[in-house]
Structure formats: structure tokens, C-alpha cells
Amino acid sequence: METRKKISDCDANQHPCKVIDFESKYRKSGDESTLCDHIKQCVKAKFTKRRLVKFLDSSFPFVSNIRTYRFKQDILSDIIAGFTVGIMQIPQGMAYAMLSSLPPVCGLYISFFSPLVYFFLGSSRHASMGCISVVSLMVGALIDSHFPRISETTQGPALRNNATSELLTYNASYLNPLLTNVSQNGREASPDTMFDPLVLSQIELAASVSFLSGFIMILAGRIGLGFITNFMPEPMVSGFTSAVGIIVASNQAKHIFGLILRPQVGSFKLIKTWIDIFSNIKNINYIPVVITIICMLIMYAVKIHINQRFKDRMKVPIPIEIIVVAIATTASHYGNFHNLSILREIPAGLPKPSIPDVRVGVTYLKEAFIIGVVAFTQSVSMAKILARKNNYSIDANQEMVAYGASSVVCSLFSGYIPAASVSRSMIQDGAGGKTQVASLFGSLVVLIIIVAVGPLFYSLPKCVLSAIIIINLRAMFLQFLEVKPLWRKSKADFLIWMVTFCVTLLLDADIGIATGILLSILIVSFRIQRSKGKAVGYVDRTVILKDITNYEKCEESDNFIIVQYPSPVCFTNSDKFVEDIYKITGVNPAKIKKRSKKREEQQLNVRENGSKTYENEDFVIEGHCNTAYTNIILDMRGVCFIDMAGVKALRRLFMDGSVIVIIVHLLLYSHAANHPPRLLTKSKTNEIKKALTTISIALTIVHQTEHRWAPSKLEVGPGAREK
């Protein structure tokens, strides 16, 4: 009775203790309708005017943005931010397109079309769509693995055409957009003055993969798969992008050193690339090396020591990248630099839209999905950060649709998969951008370059674009500083980071992603499997339950023990769950059953010998249930879900308990729904459903204290259980 006063003053007779009784008394009764009636109700509820308006607003976020747009307050900020980001798009778009093994003008097309599409479909107000290094690298690796790269100094038209015809028969209708552009002299461009058939086939492959990837992302977003990023933890993404940064920087060595290198494909291609670099070290051209170093020093000084240091005093950061590009192009043109790789012909004007031949890209469906997921993961992570900073929310599913639609549209105009850039998005936010209206002005800047200024970049050295790429990899390289703190805070996260980094660096990007995701899932499963229950008690006459081994003044009872379990009970840990309960309570069912059987045999012998009693002090002790507790309260508030294996484990735990006279009280809570787990309430395991499920620890203790911890009604003999 003292236990009852310490824990609760409630009346267990007035409050139902079992979940079944509690649910039947307090839960609101629902309509018992048939499946057809339920379907009709769902359809009727979905197709209403209000739901239709809500669907249109969520599918086209620009409608609500325009409706609530504060023109006088926001337009100037959006114009400044848009022009700033648009200027950044130009050099970065050309540089990243070069990284993807495509002509630089393809990056300009992506920089123009992807922000336009995202304006209509995206839910983020600050994400800057365009080319990014990770996606460009993966697209370039795909192209290089399926097309032989022949150096500019040794290839001839016949050799190029022969290589192309052996690899891919391109769709002639797809080539028209690029072949009908206007050259800088105003004449119609031709294959001889623009792109050779091999390059056109590479563009078609990239566009086809982008088209398929976009279609997959749109479909995935519509069926609600935006949660897919939850399977890519932050350490995995950090390790992956850090490895990609090293690979991207290594791929720029051919432009920085002026070397002619064979593209390496397959596993260990990074090692092969550097072996190739050192074997050609005597052929290094020092002119691009000097130009690259000068450009990197200038951009680093302005970006870090001016733009970043004085960002609070500057409304607009200095567009140092476009300034460096302009100066380098002018110097290269009038300085007549020799033995320097330059961009050469850039077509003026927009290409005509053309649907890619999906038969070309269907072979690479796996790559299309992986690249799309990588682009979506980086983009939505950036969008979430900016949304939290500016106090608004984004829809991950709608973001997936927006990125997919951007990929599809870019594929129609000789582009590939776009994504949100971290640096440009931060600049758009820092420059005062309020909405995606800023992206319209950024696209306007890119359009001017494409239509009128593009051919002026003819003399731009490629090493300058390589310098821009490396400078923008600074954020990826800074992630190495997170490794040491990660080791101190979480060994598991450190393992995920290192494994993803090493696999991506040595094998391939898609293998690195798959390995990182698989390892993350295995670690979560391992943690669930290794979770342990603990015995708890009320601390110093309060209602606070704490571990009795780590806290003082935890009230215990000689008759019962409260056991908490902190993880799901499923197929991965169901056996260990039962073992932990036995270990905590000191119960050994096998030994107790053996002793009980021995006792029954001895009692039978006594009856056969004619004696009515069997008094043996040692036997009574030996035959007694050798456990510290005869009653267990199993607190499962930390169990977020339970599957059929868990139900069977609970049943096994109870059935063993009923044999050895142990009462188990199971507390069931569902954090995911407002009802107990269906596997238990709908289960045919009546022992669990009727006797074990209780609603409160305090009520359980009060109830059992009043009844002096009476044996459960389920304590029946073997014969009764079989009925």
C-alpha cells in the first residue's frame, strides 16, 4: 500500500488500466463503411474546388508568390540580386560545361533555361539553378566512358567521323539546333566551323540522359518520394562532395598544365590520371600554369578578403569572376598567346528545341537516376538552409518536380541536368533577393550574353575557366576540417564519412553514393539491434523514471520491476529483445522449466509412494522460481513501431512468463498515430491483446498493489492453454 501512495493517488478501479478497455471507453466510434464507400468518400473529398485551388497553388508556387509580391519593397532588391547572380552564371556555366566534356555554350543554355523553369515550379525563394560541379563531373564521366577522347592536335576530320560512326549513329534532326545557329560573322554555322559529329553525339547523349532523369524525378515527386534525401545523411553527403572536389580539381590538370591526357574511366581513374600527368611532366606548358595561378590569387583575394570580409558593408559583391574572364579574354586576343588552349567558336543565339532520342540514353537509366538524385539532394539541402534562415518552408516533393522539369526543358535545348548552386544561392540571398523574381533578371543577363556577346569569348583560355572551377571548390575542401570533430563526436558518422570518401575517390561517384547509403542503413540497423533495455524506477518520490543503476534514490520493489525499451521491436532485434528482458529480470526460462519438471516428477513419485506431502527444504528452494522479480512492467513508450516478429517475441515472452508465473504488463504507445499498434490490437494473440496491454505505469502499479499483485488470469495449466 505504501507503493501506491508514493506513485499515484488515482483510483485504478475508476480508470481503465488496459488499452483495450481504455479504447472502448474513450475512443470516438467511427463509421464502419465498406471499401467501396471509403473509396467514394476519398474521391469526393479530393475533387473539391478548395482542394483543386490548393493543388494548383502547391504545383505552381509562383502564383502565390506573385499574388503576395510586394512590388515597391522587393523589386529593387530582386533586380540587384538577379543581375549579380546572372553575371556569376556566365563564367561558371561555361566552366562547368567544360567539366562535363561538352561545349561551354551548353552551360550558358542551362544557366538561362533552368532558372526560368524553376521560377514557375520551385518552392524555394533563393535557390539559384544552373550548372554545378558534382553533376557536371558525373555527366562528364558518363560521356568519357562511352566516347574516346581524341586530342585537338592529332585528330583529323576523317578520324573524328570514323570514331563517331563506330560509337553512335546520332539523330540528324537533333543536330539542326546547333547547326542553324548564327556565327559571329553572321553566316549560318556549319559542322566544319562549329562542332564536329563526335561532339554533337556527346551532346545528344547528355541531353537524352537529362531527359530521362527529369522524367524520373517528376514521376517520383508526384508520388511523394521527396523523403529520399533522408537516406543520405549529412556525413555521407560531406564525404561524397569532398571526394568529388578532389576529382574535379584533378580533371582540370590537363588545362592548367597544357597537357594532352587520355580520359581515364573505371575504377582507380584518379590514380591513373595522376600517373598520366607525371609521365607527361616534361611536356608542361608554363604559360597556362602562370595564368591559372594569377587568376586564382586574384579571385581568392577578392572573394575572401573583400567580398566575404566586407559583405555587411557591400550591397553587391564584386563580380570578380566575370572581370577575370573579360581581362583574360582581352589579353589573350590582343597578346596573340601561342600554344594556349582557348574556347574558340561559340554560337550566338538560342538553339531550336528538339526532343532527344531517348533510345540513346535508355542504356544509362541507372546513371540518369543516380545523377538526378545527387542533383536533388544538394539542391533541396541548400533550399532548406535558406528557407530556415528566411523563415519560410519548402515542399520537397514539389522541389523534386521542379528539378525534374528543369532537366527535361534543358535537354530540349542541348543541356544536361541542372541543380541549385550553393555559392550562387548564398549570393542571391546575401545580395538582398526576396523571391524567384530575381532569377528572371539573372536569366535576362545570360540571354544577352548568348544572343550578342557569346562569340566575343572566342579567345578565352580554358585554364581561366579551370581556375574558376578550383576557386569555387573551396567550400568542398573546407569540409576536411569537419573530420576531426566528427571522430570525437560520433565514430559511426566518421566511418560513414571516410568510407564514402574513399570509395568515391578510388572507384566511382555512383558506387560511392550507393556504398554510403548502404552503410548508413546498416549502421542504423546495427544500432537498433544493439539497443538494450534498462530497469528504471521512480526517483525520490517523483514521477520521473530513471535508470536504477545510474541514479540514486530510485524506488524499487521486491515484487515488480519496470523495464524500459528504447528502440523498435522488429525482425532485426526481436530475439535480442527477449534475451535482454530475461537478463535484466534475472529469469532463465529453460532452467526454471527444467526445475519445474523435476519438481513435478518428484511430487509424482511421492504420490505413488503413498505420501501426501513431500517436505524437503532443499527441494523447495530448488523448485522455487529463481528470479528476483515475479512481476514485470514493460514500458514501451520508446518503441516507435513493431512488426510481426516483434509480436511473436512479445507472445513468446508472455508464454514463457505464464509458465513460470511471471506477469508482464505491456505499455503501448504509438507516436505515429493516435491508436495502439494495429499488429497488437488486431492480433489474434489474445494473451497480449487482453491481458498485457495497459495504459499507464502508475495505474498498473496501483491496480496490482490493491490486488496484492494477484496472479494473472492467464496463469493456467498446460491443459487449459490448449483449449
Secondary structure, 3 states (H helix, E strand, C coil): CHHHHHHCCCCCCCCCCEHHHHHHHHCCCCCCCCHHHHHHHHHHHHCCHHHHHHHHHHHCHHHHHHHCCCHHHHHHHHHHHHHHHHHHHHHHHHHHHHHCCCCHHHHHHHHHHHHHHHHHHCCCCCCCEECCHHHHHHHHHHHHHHCCCCCCCCCCHHHHHHHHHHHCCCCHHHHHHHHCCECCCCCECCCCCCCCHHHHHHHHHHHHHHHHHHHHHHHHHHCCCHHHHHHCCHHHHHHHHHHHHHHHHHHCHHHHCCCCCCCCCCCCHHHHHHHHHHHCHHHCCHHHHHHHHHHHHHHHHHHHHHHHCCCCCCCCCCCHHHHHHHHHHHHHHHHCCCCCCECCCCCECCCCCCCCCHHHHHHHHHHHHHHHHHHHHHHHHHHHHHHHHCCCCCCHHHHHHHHHHHHHHHHHCCCCCCEECHHHHHHHHHCCCCCCHHHHHHHHHHHHHHHHHHHHHHHCEHHHHHHHHHHCCHHHHHHHHHHHHHHHHCHHHHHHHHHHHHHHHHCCHHHHHHHHHHHHHHHHHHHHHHCCCEEEEEECCCCCEEECCCCCCEECCCCEEEEECCCCECCCCHHHHHHHHHHHHCCCHHHHHHHHHHHHHHHHHHHHCCCCCCCCHHHHHHHCCCCCCCEEEEEECCCCCECHHHHHHHHHHHHHHHHCCCEEEEEECCCCCCCCCHHHHCCCCHHHHHHHEECCHHHHHHHHHHCCCCCCCCCCCHHHHCC
